[in-house]
Amino acid sequence: MINMQELRIGNIVYFNNYKQLDIDQIKTLTFIDFEQICYDKHANRFSPIQLTQEILEKWCYFIYNGNILKLNDFEIGYENDDFVYNQFSVRYKKLIILKVKYLHQLQNLIYALTGEELKVNYEKNI
C-alpha cells in the first residue's frame, strides 16, 4: 500500500492494482478530488509502481551506463538491487544517500531538487 501523504498531483501510481494513471486522470475518472484521494479510506485503491531499470529507461528516458542511470544532469545509482541517489552536501559536509524504491518517490525527488517535473511516458509497454 502507498503512503498517501507522499502523493502530489502528477504522480503516477497503480489504480485499483492494475492500471497506471496519474493523479489528475484518477480525479477525472472517479470524481475523487485530490484532498479525498489523500484520505486513508481510499488508500487501498492505490499502489506504488516499483522502479526497475526498464521503467527508468523506457518510461523516463534515463540512459544506463554501468551502475548509473542518467537523465540530463540527474544521476541515480544502482547498488545491491536498490536505486540510490547520492549527493555530497558542501553545506553540511556529509554524503546524503536516499534510496528510491517507487516511481512517485523519484518524481517527487526530481521535482524537489530541480523544480521540474519528470517526464514519464507510462503508456509505453514494458
VMD Tcl script that builds the backbone (N, CA, C; Angstrom):
set m [mol new atoms 378]
animate dup $m
set s [atomselect $m all]
$s set {name element resname resid chain x y z} {
  {N N MET 1 A 0.845 -1.185 0.000}
  {CA C MET 1 A 0.000 0.000 0.000}
  {C C MET 1 A 0.888 1.244 0.000}
  {N N ILE 2 A 0.359 2.297 -0.509}
  {CA C ILE 2 A 1.119 3.541 -0.661}
  {C C ILE 2 A 0.852 4.473 0.522}
  {N N ASN 3 A 1.873 5.228 0.890}
  {CA C ASN 3 A 1.692 6.272 1.894}
  {C C ASN 3 A 1.046 7.460 1.192}
  {N N MET 4 A -0.201 7.711 1.481}
  {CA C MET 4 A -0.965 8.728 0.754}
  {C C MET 4 A -0.379 10.130 0.931}
  {N N GLN 5 A 0.358 10.353 2.000}
  {CA C GLN 5 A 0.951 11.666 2.227}
  {C C GLN 5 A 2.122 11.943 1.293}
  {N N GLU 6 A 2.615 10.916 0.599}
  {CA C GLU 6 A 3.701 11.101 -0.362}
  {C C GLU 6 A 3.194 11.568 -1.719}
  {N N LEU 7 A 1.897 11.473 -1.951}
  {CA C LEU 7 A 1.351 11.786 -3.278}
  {C C LEU 7 A 1.193 13.273 -3.498}
  {N N ARG 8 A 1.425 13.658 -4.739}
  {CA C ARG 8 A 1.126 15.010 -5.171}
  {C C ARG 8 A 0.570 14.925 -6.592}
  {N N ILE 9 A -0.093 15.973 -7.019}
  {CA C ILE 9 A -0.669 15.978 -8.357}
  {C C ILE 9 A 0.449 15.761 -9.375}
  {N N GLY 10 A 0.219 14.847 -10.312}
  {CA C GLY 10 A 1.198 14.499 -11.325}
  {C C GLY 10 A 1.884 13.168 -11.049}
  {N N ASN 11 A 1.811 12.672 -9.798}
  {CA C ASN 11 A 2.411 11.373 -9.500}
  {C C ASN 11 A 1.679 10.271 -10.242}
  {N N ILE 12 A 2.445 9.250 -10.629}
  {CA C ILE 12 A 1.886 8.110 -11.339}
  {C C ILE 12 A 1.918 6.906 -10.421}
  {N N VAL 13 A 0.760 6.278 -10.273}
  {CA C VAL 13 A 0.604 5.121 -9.386}
  {C C VAL 13 A -0.286 4.096 -10.081}
  {N N TYR 14 A -0.318 2.894 -9.516}
  {CA C TYR 14 A -1.309 1.921 -9.980}
  {C C TYR 14 A -2.628 2.243 -9.291}
  {N N PHE 15 A -3.697 2.195 -10.067}
  {CA C PHE 15 A -5.033 2.454 -9.542}
  {C C PHE 15 A -5.832 1.166 -9.614}
  {N N ASN 16 A -6.419 0.790 -8.526}
  {CA C ASN 16 A -7.138 -0.481 -8.402}
  {C C ASN 16 A -6.244 -1.649 -8.810}
  {N N ASN 17 A -4.956 -1.522 -8.524}
  {CA C ASN 17 A -3.937 -2.564 -8.676}
  {C C ASN 17 A -3.726 -3.079 -10.091}
  {N N TYR 18 A -4.150 -2.348 -11.099}
  {CA C TYR 18 A -3.915 -2.888 -12.435}
  {C C TYR 18 A -3.528 -1.849 -13.476}
  {N N LYS 19 A -3.938 -0.628 -13.354}
  {CA C LYS 19 A -3.705 0.357 -14.408}
  {C C LYS 19 A -2.905 1.512 -13.847}
  {N N GLN 20 A -1.837 1.890 -14.562}
  {CA C GLN 20 A -1.072 3.034 -14.119}
  {C C GLN 20 A -1.722 4.315 -14.615}
  {N N LEU 21 A -1.934 5.233 -13.700}
  {CA C LEU 21 A -2.555 6.510 -14.026}
  {C C LEU 21 A -1.898 7.595 -13.195}
  {N N ASP 22 A -1.963 8.831 -13.707}
  {CA C ASP 22 A -1.506 9.908 -12.847}
  {C C ASP 22 A -2.701 10.419 -12.046}
  {N N ILE 23 A -2.391 11.157 -10.983}
  {CA C ILE 23 A -3.427 11.586 -10.048}
  {C C ILE 23 A -4.494 12.421 -10.741}
  {N N ASP 24 A -4.123 13.244 -11.729}
  {CA C ASP 24 A -5.121 14.037 -12.453}
  {C C ASP 24 A -6.109 13.149 -13.200}
  {N N GLN 25 A -5.625 12.062 -13.829}
  {CA C GLN 25 A -6.523 11.148 -14.535}
  {C C GLN 25 A -7.462 10.456 -13.562}
  {N N ILE 26 A -6.951 10.091 -12.403}
  {CA C ILE 26 A -7.787 9.434 -11.393}
  {C C ILE 26 A -8.898 10.374 -10.953}
  {N N LYS 27 A -8.570 11.657 -10.775}
  {CA C LYS 27 A -9.597 12.637 -10.413}
  {C C LYS 27 A -10.676 12.689 -11.482}
  {N N THR 28 A -10.284 12.673 -12.750}
  {CA C THR 28 A -11.227 12.760 -13.861}
  {C C THR 28 A -12.111 11.519 -13.938}
  {N N LEU 29 A -11.518 10.342 -13.774}
  {CA C LEU 29 A -12.264 9.096 -13.910}
  {C C LEU 29 A -13.190 8.801 -12.732}
  {N N THR 30 A -12.787 9.199 -11.550}
  {CA C THR 30 A -13.529 8.790 -10.353}
  {C C THR 30 A -14.286 9.919 -9.680}
  {N N PHE 31 A -14.037 11.135 -10.097}
  {CA C PHE 31 A -14.618 12.322 -9.465}
  {C C PHE 31 A -14.191 12.453 -8.001}
  {N N ILE 32 A -13.065 11.827 -7.660}
  {CA C ILE 32 A -12.497 11.978 -6.321}
  {C C ILE 32 A -11.493 13.111 -6.415}
  {N N ASP 33 A -11.658 14.160 -5.609}
  {CA C ASP 33 A -10.691 15.249 -5.696}
  {C C ASP 33 A -9.429 14.897 -4.909}
  {N N PHE 34 A -8.399 15.701 -5.102}
  {CA C PHE 34 A -7.089 15.375 -4.546}
  {C C PHE 34 A -7.130 15.242 -3.029}
  {N N GLU 35 A -7.881 16.088 -2.370}
  {CA C GLU 35 A -7.974 16.010 -0.917}
  {C C GLU 35 A -8.586 14.675 -0.481}
  {N N GLN 36 A -9.596 14.213 -1.214}
  {CA C GLN 36 A -10.206 12.922 -0.891}
  {C C GLN 36 A -9.266 11.762 -1.202}
  {N N ILE 37 A -8.478 11.882 -2.269}
  {CA C ILE 37 A -7.521 10.841 -2.620}
  {C C ILE 37 A -6.560 10.608 -1.463}
  {N N CYS 38 A -6.191 11.683 -0.785}
  {CA C CYS 38 A -5.199 11.583 0.291}
  {C C CYS 38 A -5.759 11.025 1.592}
  {N N TYR 39 A -7.067 10.847 1.690}
  {CA C TYR 39 A -7.630 10.233 2.892}
  {C C TYR 39 A -7.377 8.741 2.880}
  {N N ASP 40 A -7.161 8.178 4.036}
  {CA C ASP 40 A -6.844 6.761 4.162}
  {C C ASP 40 A -7.943 5.851 3.630}
  {N N LYS 41 A -9.184 6.302 3.592}
  {CA C LYS 41 A -10.253 5.415 3.120}
  {C C LYS 41 A -10.089 5.039 1.653}
  {N N HIS 42 A -9.311 5.804 0.901}
  {CA C HIS 42 A -9.056 5.496 -0.499}
  {C C HIS 42 A -7.700 4.814 -0.709}
  {N N ALA 43 A -6.930 4.657 0.331}
  {CA C ALA 43 A -5.561 4.148 0.208}
  {C C ALA 43 A -5.507 2.766 -0.432}
  {N N ASN 44 A -6.495 1.925 -0.177}
  {CA C ASN 44 A -6.455 0.573 -0.731}
  {C C ASN 44 A -6.654 0.537 -2.244}
  {N N ARG 45 A -7.026 1.646 -2.853}
  {CA C ARG 45 A -7.208 1.698 -4.300}
  {C C ARG 45 A -5.920 2.053 -5.038}
  {N N PHE 46 A -4.898 2.448 -4.311}
  {CA C PHE 46 A -3.652 2.901 -4.913}
  {C C PHE 46 A -2.504 2.014 -4.481}
  {N N SER 47 A -1.583 1.760 -5.391}
  {CA C SER 47 A -0.351 1.062 -5.018}
  {C C SER 47 A 0.794 1.692 -5.809}
  {N N PRO 48 A 1.977 1.704 -5.211}
  {CA C PRO 48 A 3.109 2.344 -5.874}
  {C C PRO 48 A 3.639 1.491 -7.018}
  {N N ILE 49 A 4.322 2.128 -7.951}
  {CA C ILE 49 A 4.958 1.442 -9.066}
  {C C ILE 49 A 6.430 1.254 -8.706}
  {N N GLN 50 A 6.832 0.007 -8.549}
  {CA C GLN 50 A 8.213 -0.322 -8.199}
  {C C GLN 50 A 9.142 0.093 -9.333}
  {N N LEU 51 A 10.225 0.792 -8.986}
  {CA C LEU 51 A 11.194 1.187 -10.004}
  {C C LEU 51 A 11.959 -0.024 -10.513}
  {N N THR 52 A 12.163 -0.046 -11.800}
  {CA C THR 52 A 13.030 -1.033 -12.434}
  {C C THR 52 A 13.891 -0.290 -13.450}
  {N N GLN 53 A 14.955 -0.916 -13.876}
  {CA C GLN 53 A 15.797 -0.306 -14.901}
  {C C GLN 53 A 14.977 -0.087 -16.171}
  {N N GLU 54 A 14.125 -1.030 -16.484}
  {CA C GLU 54 A 13.307 -0.933 -17.692}
  {C C GLU 54 A 12.354 0.261 -17.632}
  {N N ILE 55 A 11.732 0.479 -16.495}
  {CA C ILE 55 A 10.839 1.634 -16.341}
  {C C ILE 55 A 11.631 2.925 -16.475}
  {N N LEU 56 A 12.798 2.984 -15.841}
  {CA C LEU 56 A 13.613 4.200 -15.928}
  {C C LEU 56 A 14.036 4.495 -17.364}
  {N N GLU 57 A 14.372 3.451 -18.106}
  {CA C GLU 57 A 14.819 3.658 -19.487}
  {C C GLU 57 A 13.659 3.922 -20.441}
  {N N LYS 58 A 12.608 3.128 -20.370}
  {CA C LYS 58 A 11.516 3.239 -21.344}
  {C C LYS 58 A 10.517 4.334 -21.015}
  {N N TRP 59 A 10.151 4.475 -19.754}
  {CA C TRP 59 A 9.148 5.466 -19.383}
  {C C TRP 59 A 9.759 6.834 -19.098}
  {N N CYS 60 A 10.960 6.844 -18.517}
  {CA C CYS 60 A 11.530 8.096 -18.009}
  {C C CYS 60 A 12.734 8.582 -18.805}
  {N N TYR 61 A 13.174 7.811 -19.804}
  {CA C TYR 61 A 14.236 8.210 -20.724}
  {C C TYR 61 A 15.614 8.328 -20.070}
  {N N PHE 62 A 15.835 7.603 -18.982}
  {CA C PHE 62 A 17.161 7.537 -18.391}
  {C C PHE 62 A 18.056 6.700 -19.301}
  {N N ILE 63 A 19.341 6.981 -19.273}
  {CA C ILE 63 A 20.323 6.215 -20.037}
  {C C ILE 63 A 21.176 5.439 -19.060}
  {N N TYR 64 A 21.280 4.131 -19.290}
  {CA C TYR 64 A 22.034 3.250 -18.400}
  {C C TYR 64 A 23.494 3.236 -18.808}
  {N N ASN 65 A 24.373 3.450 -17.832}
  {CA C ASN 65 A 25.801 3.451 -18.081}
  {C C ASN 65 A 26.494 2.830 -16.866}
  {N N GLY 66 A 26.776 1.541 -16.941}
  {CA C GLY 66 A 27.370 0.858 -15.787}
  {C C GLY 66 A 26.353 0.723 -14.676}
  {N N ASN 67 A 26.674 1.218 -13.513}
  {CA C ASN 67 A 25.729 1.186 -12.392}
  {C C ASN 67 A 25.054 2.529 -12.180}
  {N N ILE 68 A 25.067 3.359 -13.205}
  {CA C ILE 68 A 24.467 4.689 -13.109}
  {C C ILE 68 A 23.409 4.828 -14.194}
  {N N LEU 69 A 22.264 5.380 -13.808}
  {CA C LEU 69 A 21.243 5.773 -14.775}
  {C C LEU 69 A 21.215 7.288 -14.772}
  {N N LYS 70 A 21.265 7.880 -15.972}
  {CA C LYS 70 A 21.423 9.323 -16.066}
  {C C LYS 70 A 20.334 9.926 -16.932}
  {N N LEU 71 A 19.822 11.064 -16.474}
  {CA C LEU 71 A 18.868 11.868 -17.234}
  {C C LEU 71 A 19.324 13.317 -17.110}
  {N N ASN 72 A 19.823 13.876 -18.202}
  {CA C ASN 72 A 20.428 15.207 -18.186}
  {C C ASN 72 A 21.521 15.235 -17.112}
  {N N ASP 73 A 21.411 16.106 -16.121}
  {CA C ASP 73 A 22.419 16.181 -15.064}
  {C C ASP 73 A 22.052 15.356 -13.834}
  {N N PHE 74 A 20.911 14.686 -13.861}
  {CA C PHE 74 A 20.458 13.912 -12.704}
  {C C PHE 74 A 20.919 12.467 -12.853}
  {N N GLU 75 A 21.559 11.958 -11.814}
  {CA C GLU 75 A 22.040 10.576 -11.839}
  {C C GLU 75 A 21.481 9.807 -10.651}
  {N N ILE 76 A 21.147 8.562 -10.913}
  {CA C ILE 76 A 20.711 7.665 -9.847}
  {C C ILE 76 A 21.512 6.374 -9.994}
  {N N GLY 77 A 22.049 5.902 -8.889}
  {CA C GLY 77 A 22.871 4.703 -8.919}
  {C C GLY 77 A 22.055 3.454 -8.674}
  {N N TYR 78 A 22.640 2.333 -9.044}
  {CA C TYR 78 A 22.006 1.037 -8.807}
  {C C TYR 78 A 22.984 0.212 -7.987}
  {N N GLU 79 A 22.647 0.002 -6.717}
  {CA C GLU 79 A 23.543 -0.690 -5.793}
  {C C GLU 79 A 22.755 -1.724 -4.998}
  {N N ASN 80 A 23.209 -2.962 -5.008}
  {CA C ASN 80 A 22.590 -4.028 -4.209}
  {C C ASN 80 A 21.075 -4.100 -4.400}
  {N N ASP 81 A 20.644 -4.091 -5.648}
  {CA C ASP 81 A 19.218 -4.174 -6.004}
  {C C ASP 81 A 18.399 -2.967 -5.540}
  {N N ASP 82 A 19.047 -1.863 -5.249}
  {CA C ASP 82 A 18.351 -0.632 -4.857}
  {C C ASP 82 A 18.774 0.503 -5.776}
  {N N PHE 83 A 17.855 1.393 -6.055}
  {CA C PHE 83 A 18.185 2.630 -6.748}
  {C C PHE 83 A 18.500 3.654 -5.666}
  {N N VAL 84 A 19.643 4.320 -5.807}
  {CA C VAL 84 A 20.135 5.196 -4.752}
  {C C VAL 84 A 20.553 6.530 -5.349}
  {N N TYR 85 A 20.102 7.603 -4.702}
  {CA C TYR 85 A 20.544 8.934 -5.072}
  {C C TYR 85 A 21.603 9.356 -4.067}
  {N N ASN 86 A 22.800 9.682 -4.563}
  {CA C ASN 86 A 23.905 10.131 -3.718}
  {C C ASN 86 A 24.215 11.580 -4.040}
  {N N GLN 87 A 24.378 12.381 -3.009}
  {CA C GLN 87 A 24.747 13.777 -3.216}
  {C C GLN 87 A 25.596 14.229 -2.034}
  {N N PHE 88 A 26.750 14.798 -2.328}
  {CA C PHE 88 A 27.569 15.343 -1.260}
  {C C PHE 88 A 27.097 16.760 -0.971}
  {N N SER 89 A 26.806 17.037 0.288}
  {CA C SER 89 A 26.375 18.361 0.694}
  {C C SER 89 A 27.575 19.135 1.219}
  {N N VAL 90 A 27.968 20.159 0.481}
  {CA C VAL 90 A 29.072 21.004 0.931}
  {C C VAL 90 A 28.674 21.743 2.200}
  {N N ARG 91 A 27.439 22.182 2.237}
  {CA C ARG 91 A 26.954 22.946 3.393}
  {C C ARG 91 A 27.026 22.129 4.678}
  {N N TYR 92 A 26.588 20.868 4.612}
  {CA C TYR 92 A 26.557 20.039 5.814}
  {C C TYR 92 A 27.760 19.105 5.906}
  {N N LYS 93 A 28.623 19.151 4.889}
  {CA C LYS 93 A 29.838 18.333 4.843}
  {C C LYS 93 A 29.552 16.863 5.113}
  {N N LYS 94 A 28.559 16.356 4.390}
  {CA C LYS 94 A 28.256 14.933 4.509}
  {C C LYS 94 A 27.610 14.430 3.226}
  {N N LEU 95 A 27.684 13.138 3.073}
  {CA C LEU 95 A 27.089 12.487 1.918}
  {C C LEU 95 A 25.633 12.154 2.230}
  {N N ILE 96 A 24.756 12.595 1.361}
  {CA C ILE 96 A 23.332 12.314 1.518}
  {C C ILE 96 A 23.005 11.136 0.612}
  {N N ILE 97 A 22.457 10.092 1.188}
  {CA C ILE 97 A 22.105 8.891 0.427}
  {C C ILE 97 A 20.618 8.631 0.606}
  {N N LEU 98 A 19.898 8.604 -0.496}
  {CA C LEU 98 A 18.459 8.341 -0.462}
  {C C LEU 98 A 18.146 7.134 -1.318}
  {N N LYS 99 A 17.473 6.146 -0.739}
  {CA C LYS 99 A 17.001 5.021 -1.535}
  {C C LYS 99 A 15.668 5.411 -2.156}
  {N N VAL 100 A 15.544 5.109 -3.427}
  {CA C VAL 100 A 14.326 5.433 -4.161}
  {C C VAL 100 A 13.757 4.112 -4.664}
  {N N LYS 101 A 12.608 3.744 -4.138}
  {CA C LYS 101 A 12.040 2.441 -4.450}
  {C C LYS 101 A 10.893 2.522 -5.464}
  {N N TYR 102 A 10.174 3.628 -5.454}
  {CA C TYR 102 A 8.967 3.737 -6.267}
  {C C TYR 102 A 9.028 4.941 -7.206}
  {N N LEU 103 A 8.287 4.854 -8.291}
  {CA C LEU 103 A 8.263 5.900 -9.300}
  {C C LEU 103 A 7.817 7.236 -8.717}
  {N N HIS 104 A 6.779 7.246 -7.895}
  {CA C HIS 104 A 6.306 8.527 -7.360}
  {C C HIS 104 A 7.364 9.170 -6.464}
  {N N GLN 105 A 8.181 8.360 -5.782}
  {CA C GLN 105 A 9.258 8.920 -4.966}
  {C C GLN 105 A 10.307 9.595 -5.847}
  {N N LEU 106 A 10.639 8.960 -6.979}
  {CA C LEU 106 A 11.590 9.559 -7.912}
  {C C LEU 106 A 11.022 10.852 -8.486}
  {N N GLN 107 A 9.751 10.849 -8.841}
  {CA C GLN 107 A 9.122 12.063 -9.350}
  {C C GLN 107 A 9.227 13.189 -8.324}
  {N N ASN 108 A 8.942 12.880 -7.071}
  {CA C ASN 108 A 8.986 13.883 -6.008}
  {C C ASN 108 A 10.410 14.380 -5.772}
  {N N LEU 109 A 11.391 13.471 -5.796}
  {CA C LEU 109 A 12.785 13.838 -5.576}
  {C C LEU 109 A 13.280 14.772 -6.678}
  {N N ILE 110 A 13.026 14.411 -7.923}
  {CA C ILE 110 A 13.481 15.246 -9.032}
  {C C ILE 110 A 12.819 16.617 -8.986}
  {N N TYR 111 A 11.535 16.652 -8.661}
  {CA C TYR 111 A 10.850 17.943 -8.563}
  {C C TYR 111 A 11.436 18.785 -7.424}
  {N N ALA 112 A 11.706 18.153 -6.292}
  {CA C ALA 112 A 12.260 18.880 -5.148}
  {C C ALA 112 A 13.650 19.440 -5.448}
  {N N LEU 113 A 14.455 18.685 -6.186}
  {CA C LEU 113 A 15.824 19.113 -6.464}
  {C C LEU 113 A 15.946 20.076 -7.633}
  {N N THR 114 A 15.088 19.913 -8.637}
  {CA C THR 114 A 15.239 20.708 -9.861}
  {C C THR 114 A 14.116 21.713 -10.084}
  {N N GLY 115 A 12.982 21.504 -9.437}
  {CA C GLY 115 A 11.827 22.363 -9.684}
  {C C GLY 115 A 11.101 22.022 -10.966}
  {N N GLU 116 A 11.514 20.922 -11.608}
  {CA C GLU 116 A 10.883 20.497 -12.860}
  {C C GLU 116 A 10.285 19.108 -12.704}
  {N N GLU 117 A 9.203 18.888 -13.424}
  {CA C GLU 117 A 8.559 17.585 -13.396}
  {C C GLU 117 A 9.359 16.571 -14.211}
  {N N LEU 118 A 9.410 15.340 -13.739}
  {CA C LEU 118 A 9.990 14.244 -14.507}
  {C C LEU 118 A 8.976 13.857 -15.577}
  {N N LYS 119 A 9.400 13.864 -16.821}
  {CA C LYS 119 A 8.504 13.447 -17.901}
  {C C LYS 119 A 8.469 11.924 -17.916}
  {N N VAL 120 A 7.263 11.384 -17.802}
  {CA C VAL 120 A 7.090 9.938 -17.744}
  {C C VAL 120 A 6.062 9.536 -18.800}
  {N N ASN 121 A 6.492 8.685 -19.723}
  {CA C ASN 121 A 5.580 8.151 -20.736}
  {C C ASN 121 A 5.190 6.744 -20.296}
  {N N TYR 122 A 4.262 6.661 -19.361}
  {CA C TYR 122 A 3.901 5.370 -18.773}
  {C C TYR 122 A 2.982 4.552 -19.665}
  {N N GLU 123 A 2.613 5.078 -20.798}
  {CA C GLU 123 A 1.764 4.310 -21.712}
  {C C GLU 123 A 2.593 3.402 -22.613}
  {N N LYS 124 A 3.936 3.533 -22.557}
  {CA C LYS 124 A 4.797 2.612 -23.296}
  {C C LYS 124 A 4.731 1.259 -22.627}
  {N N ASN 125 A 4.616 0.230 -23.402}
  {CA C ASN 125 A 4.574 -1.125 -22.851}
  {C C ASN 125 A 5.958 -1.545 -22.374}
  {N N ILE 126 A 5.969 -2.238 -21.256}
  {CA C ILE 126 A 7.239 -2.807 -20.780}
  {C C ILE 126 A 7.072 -4.290 -20.576}
}
mol reanalyze $m
mol bondsrecalc $m
mol representation Tube
mol addrep $m
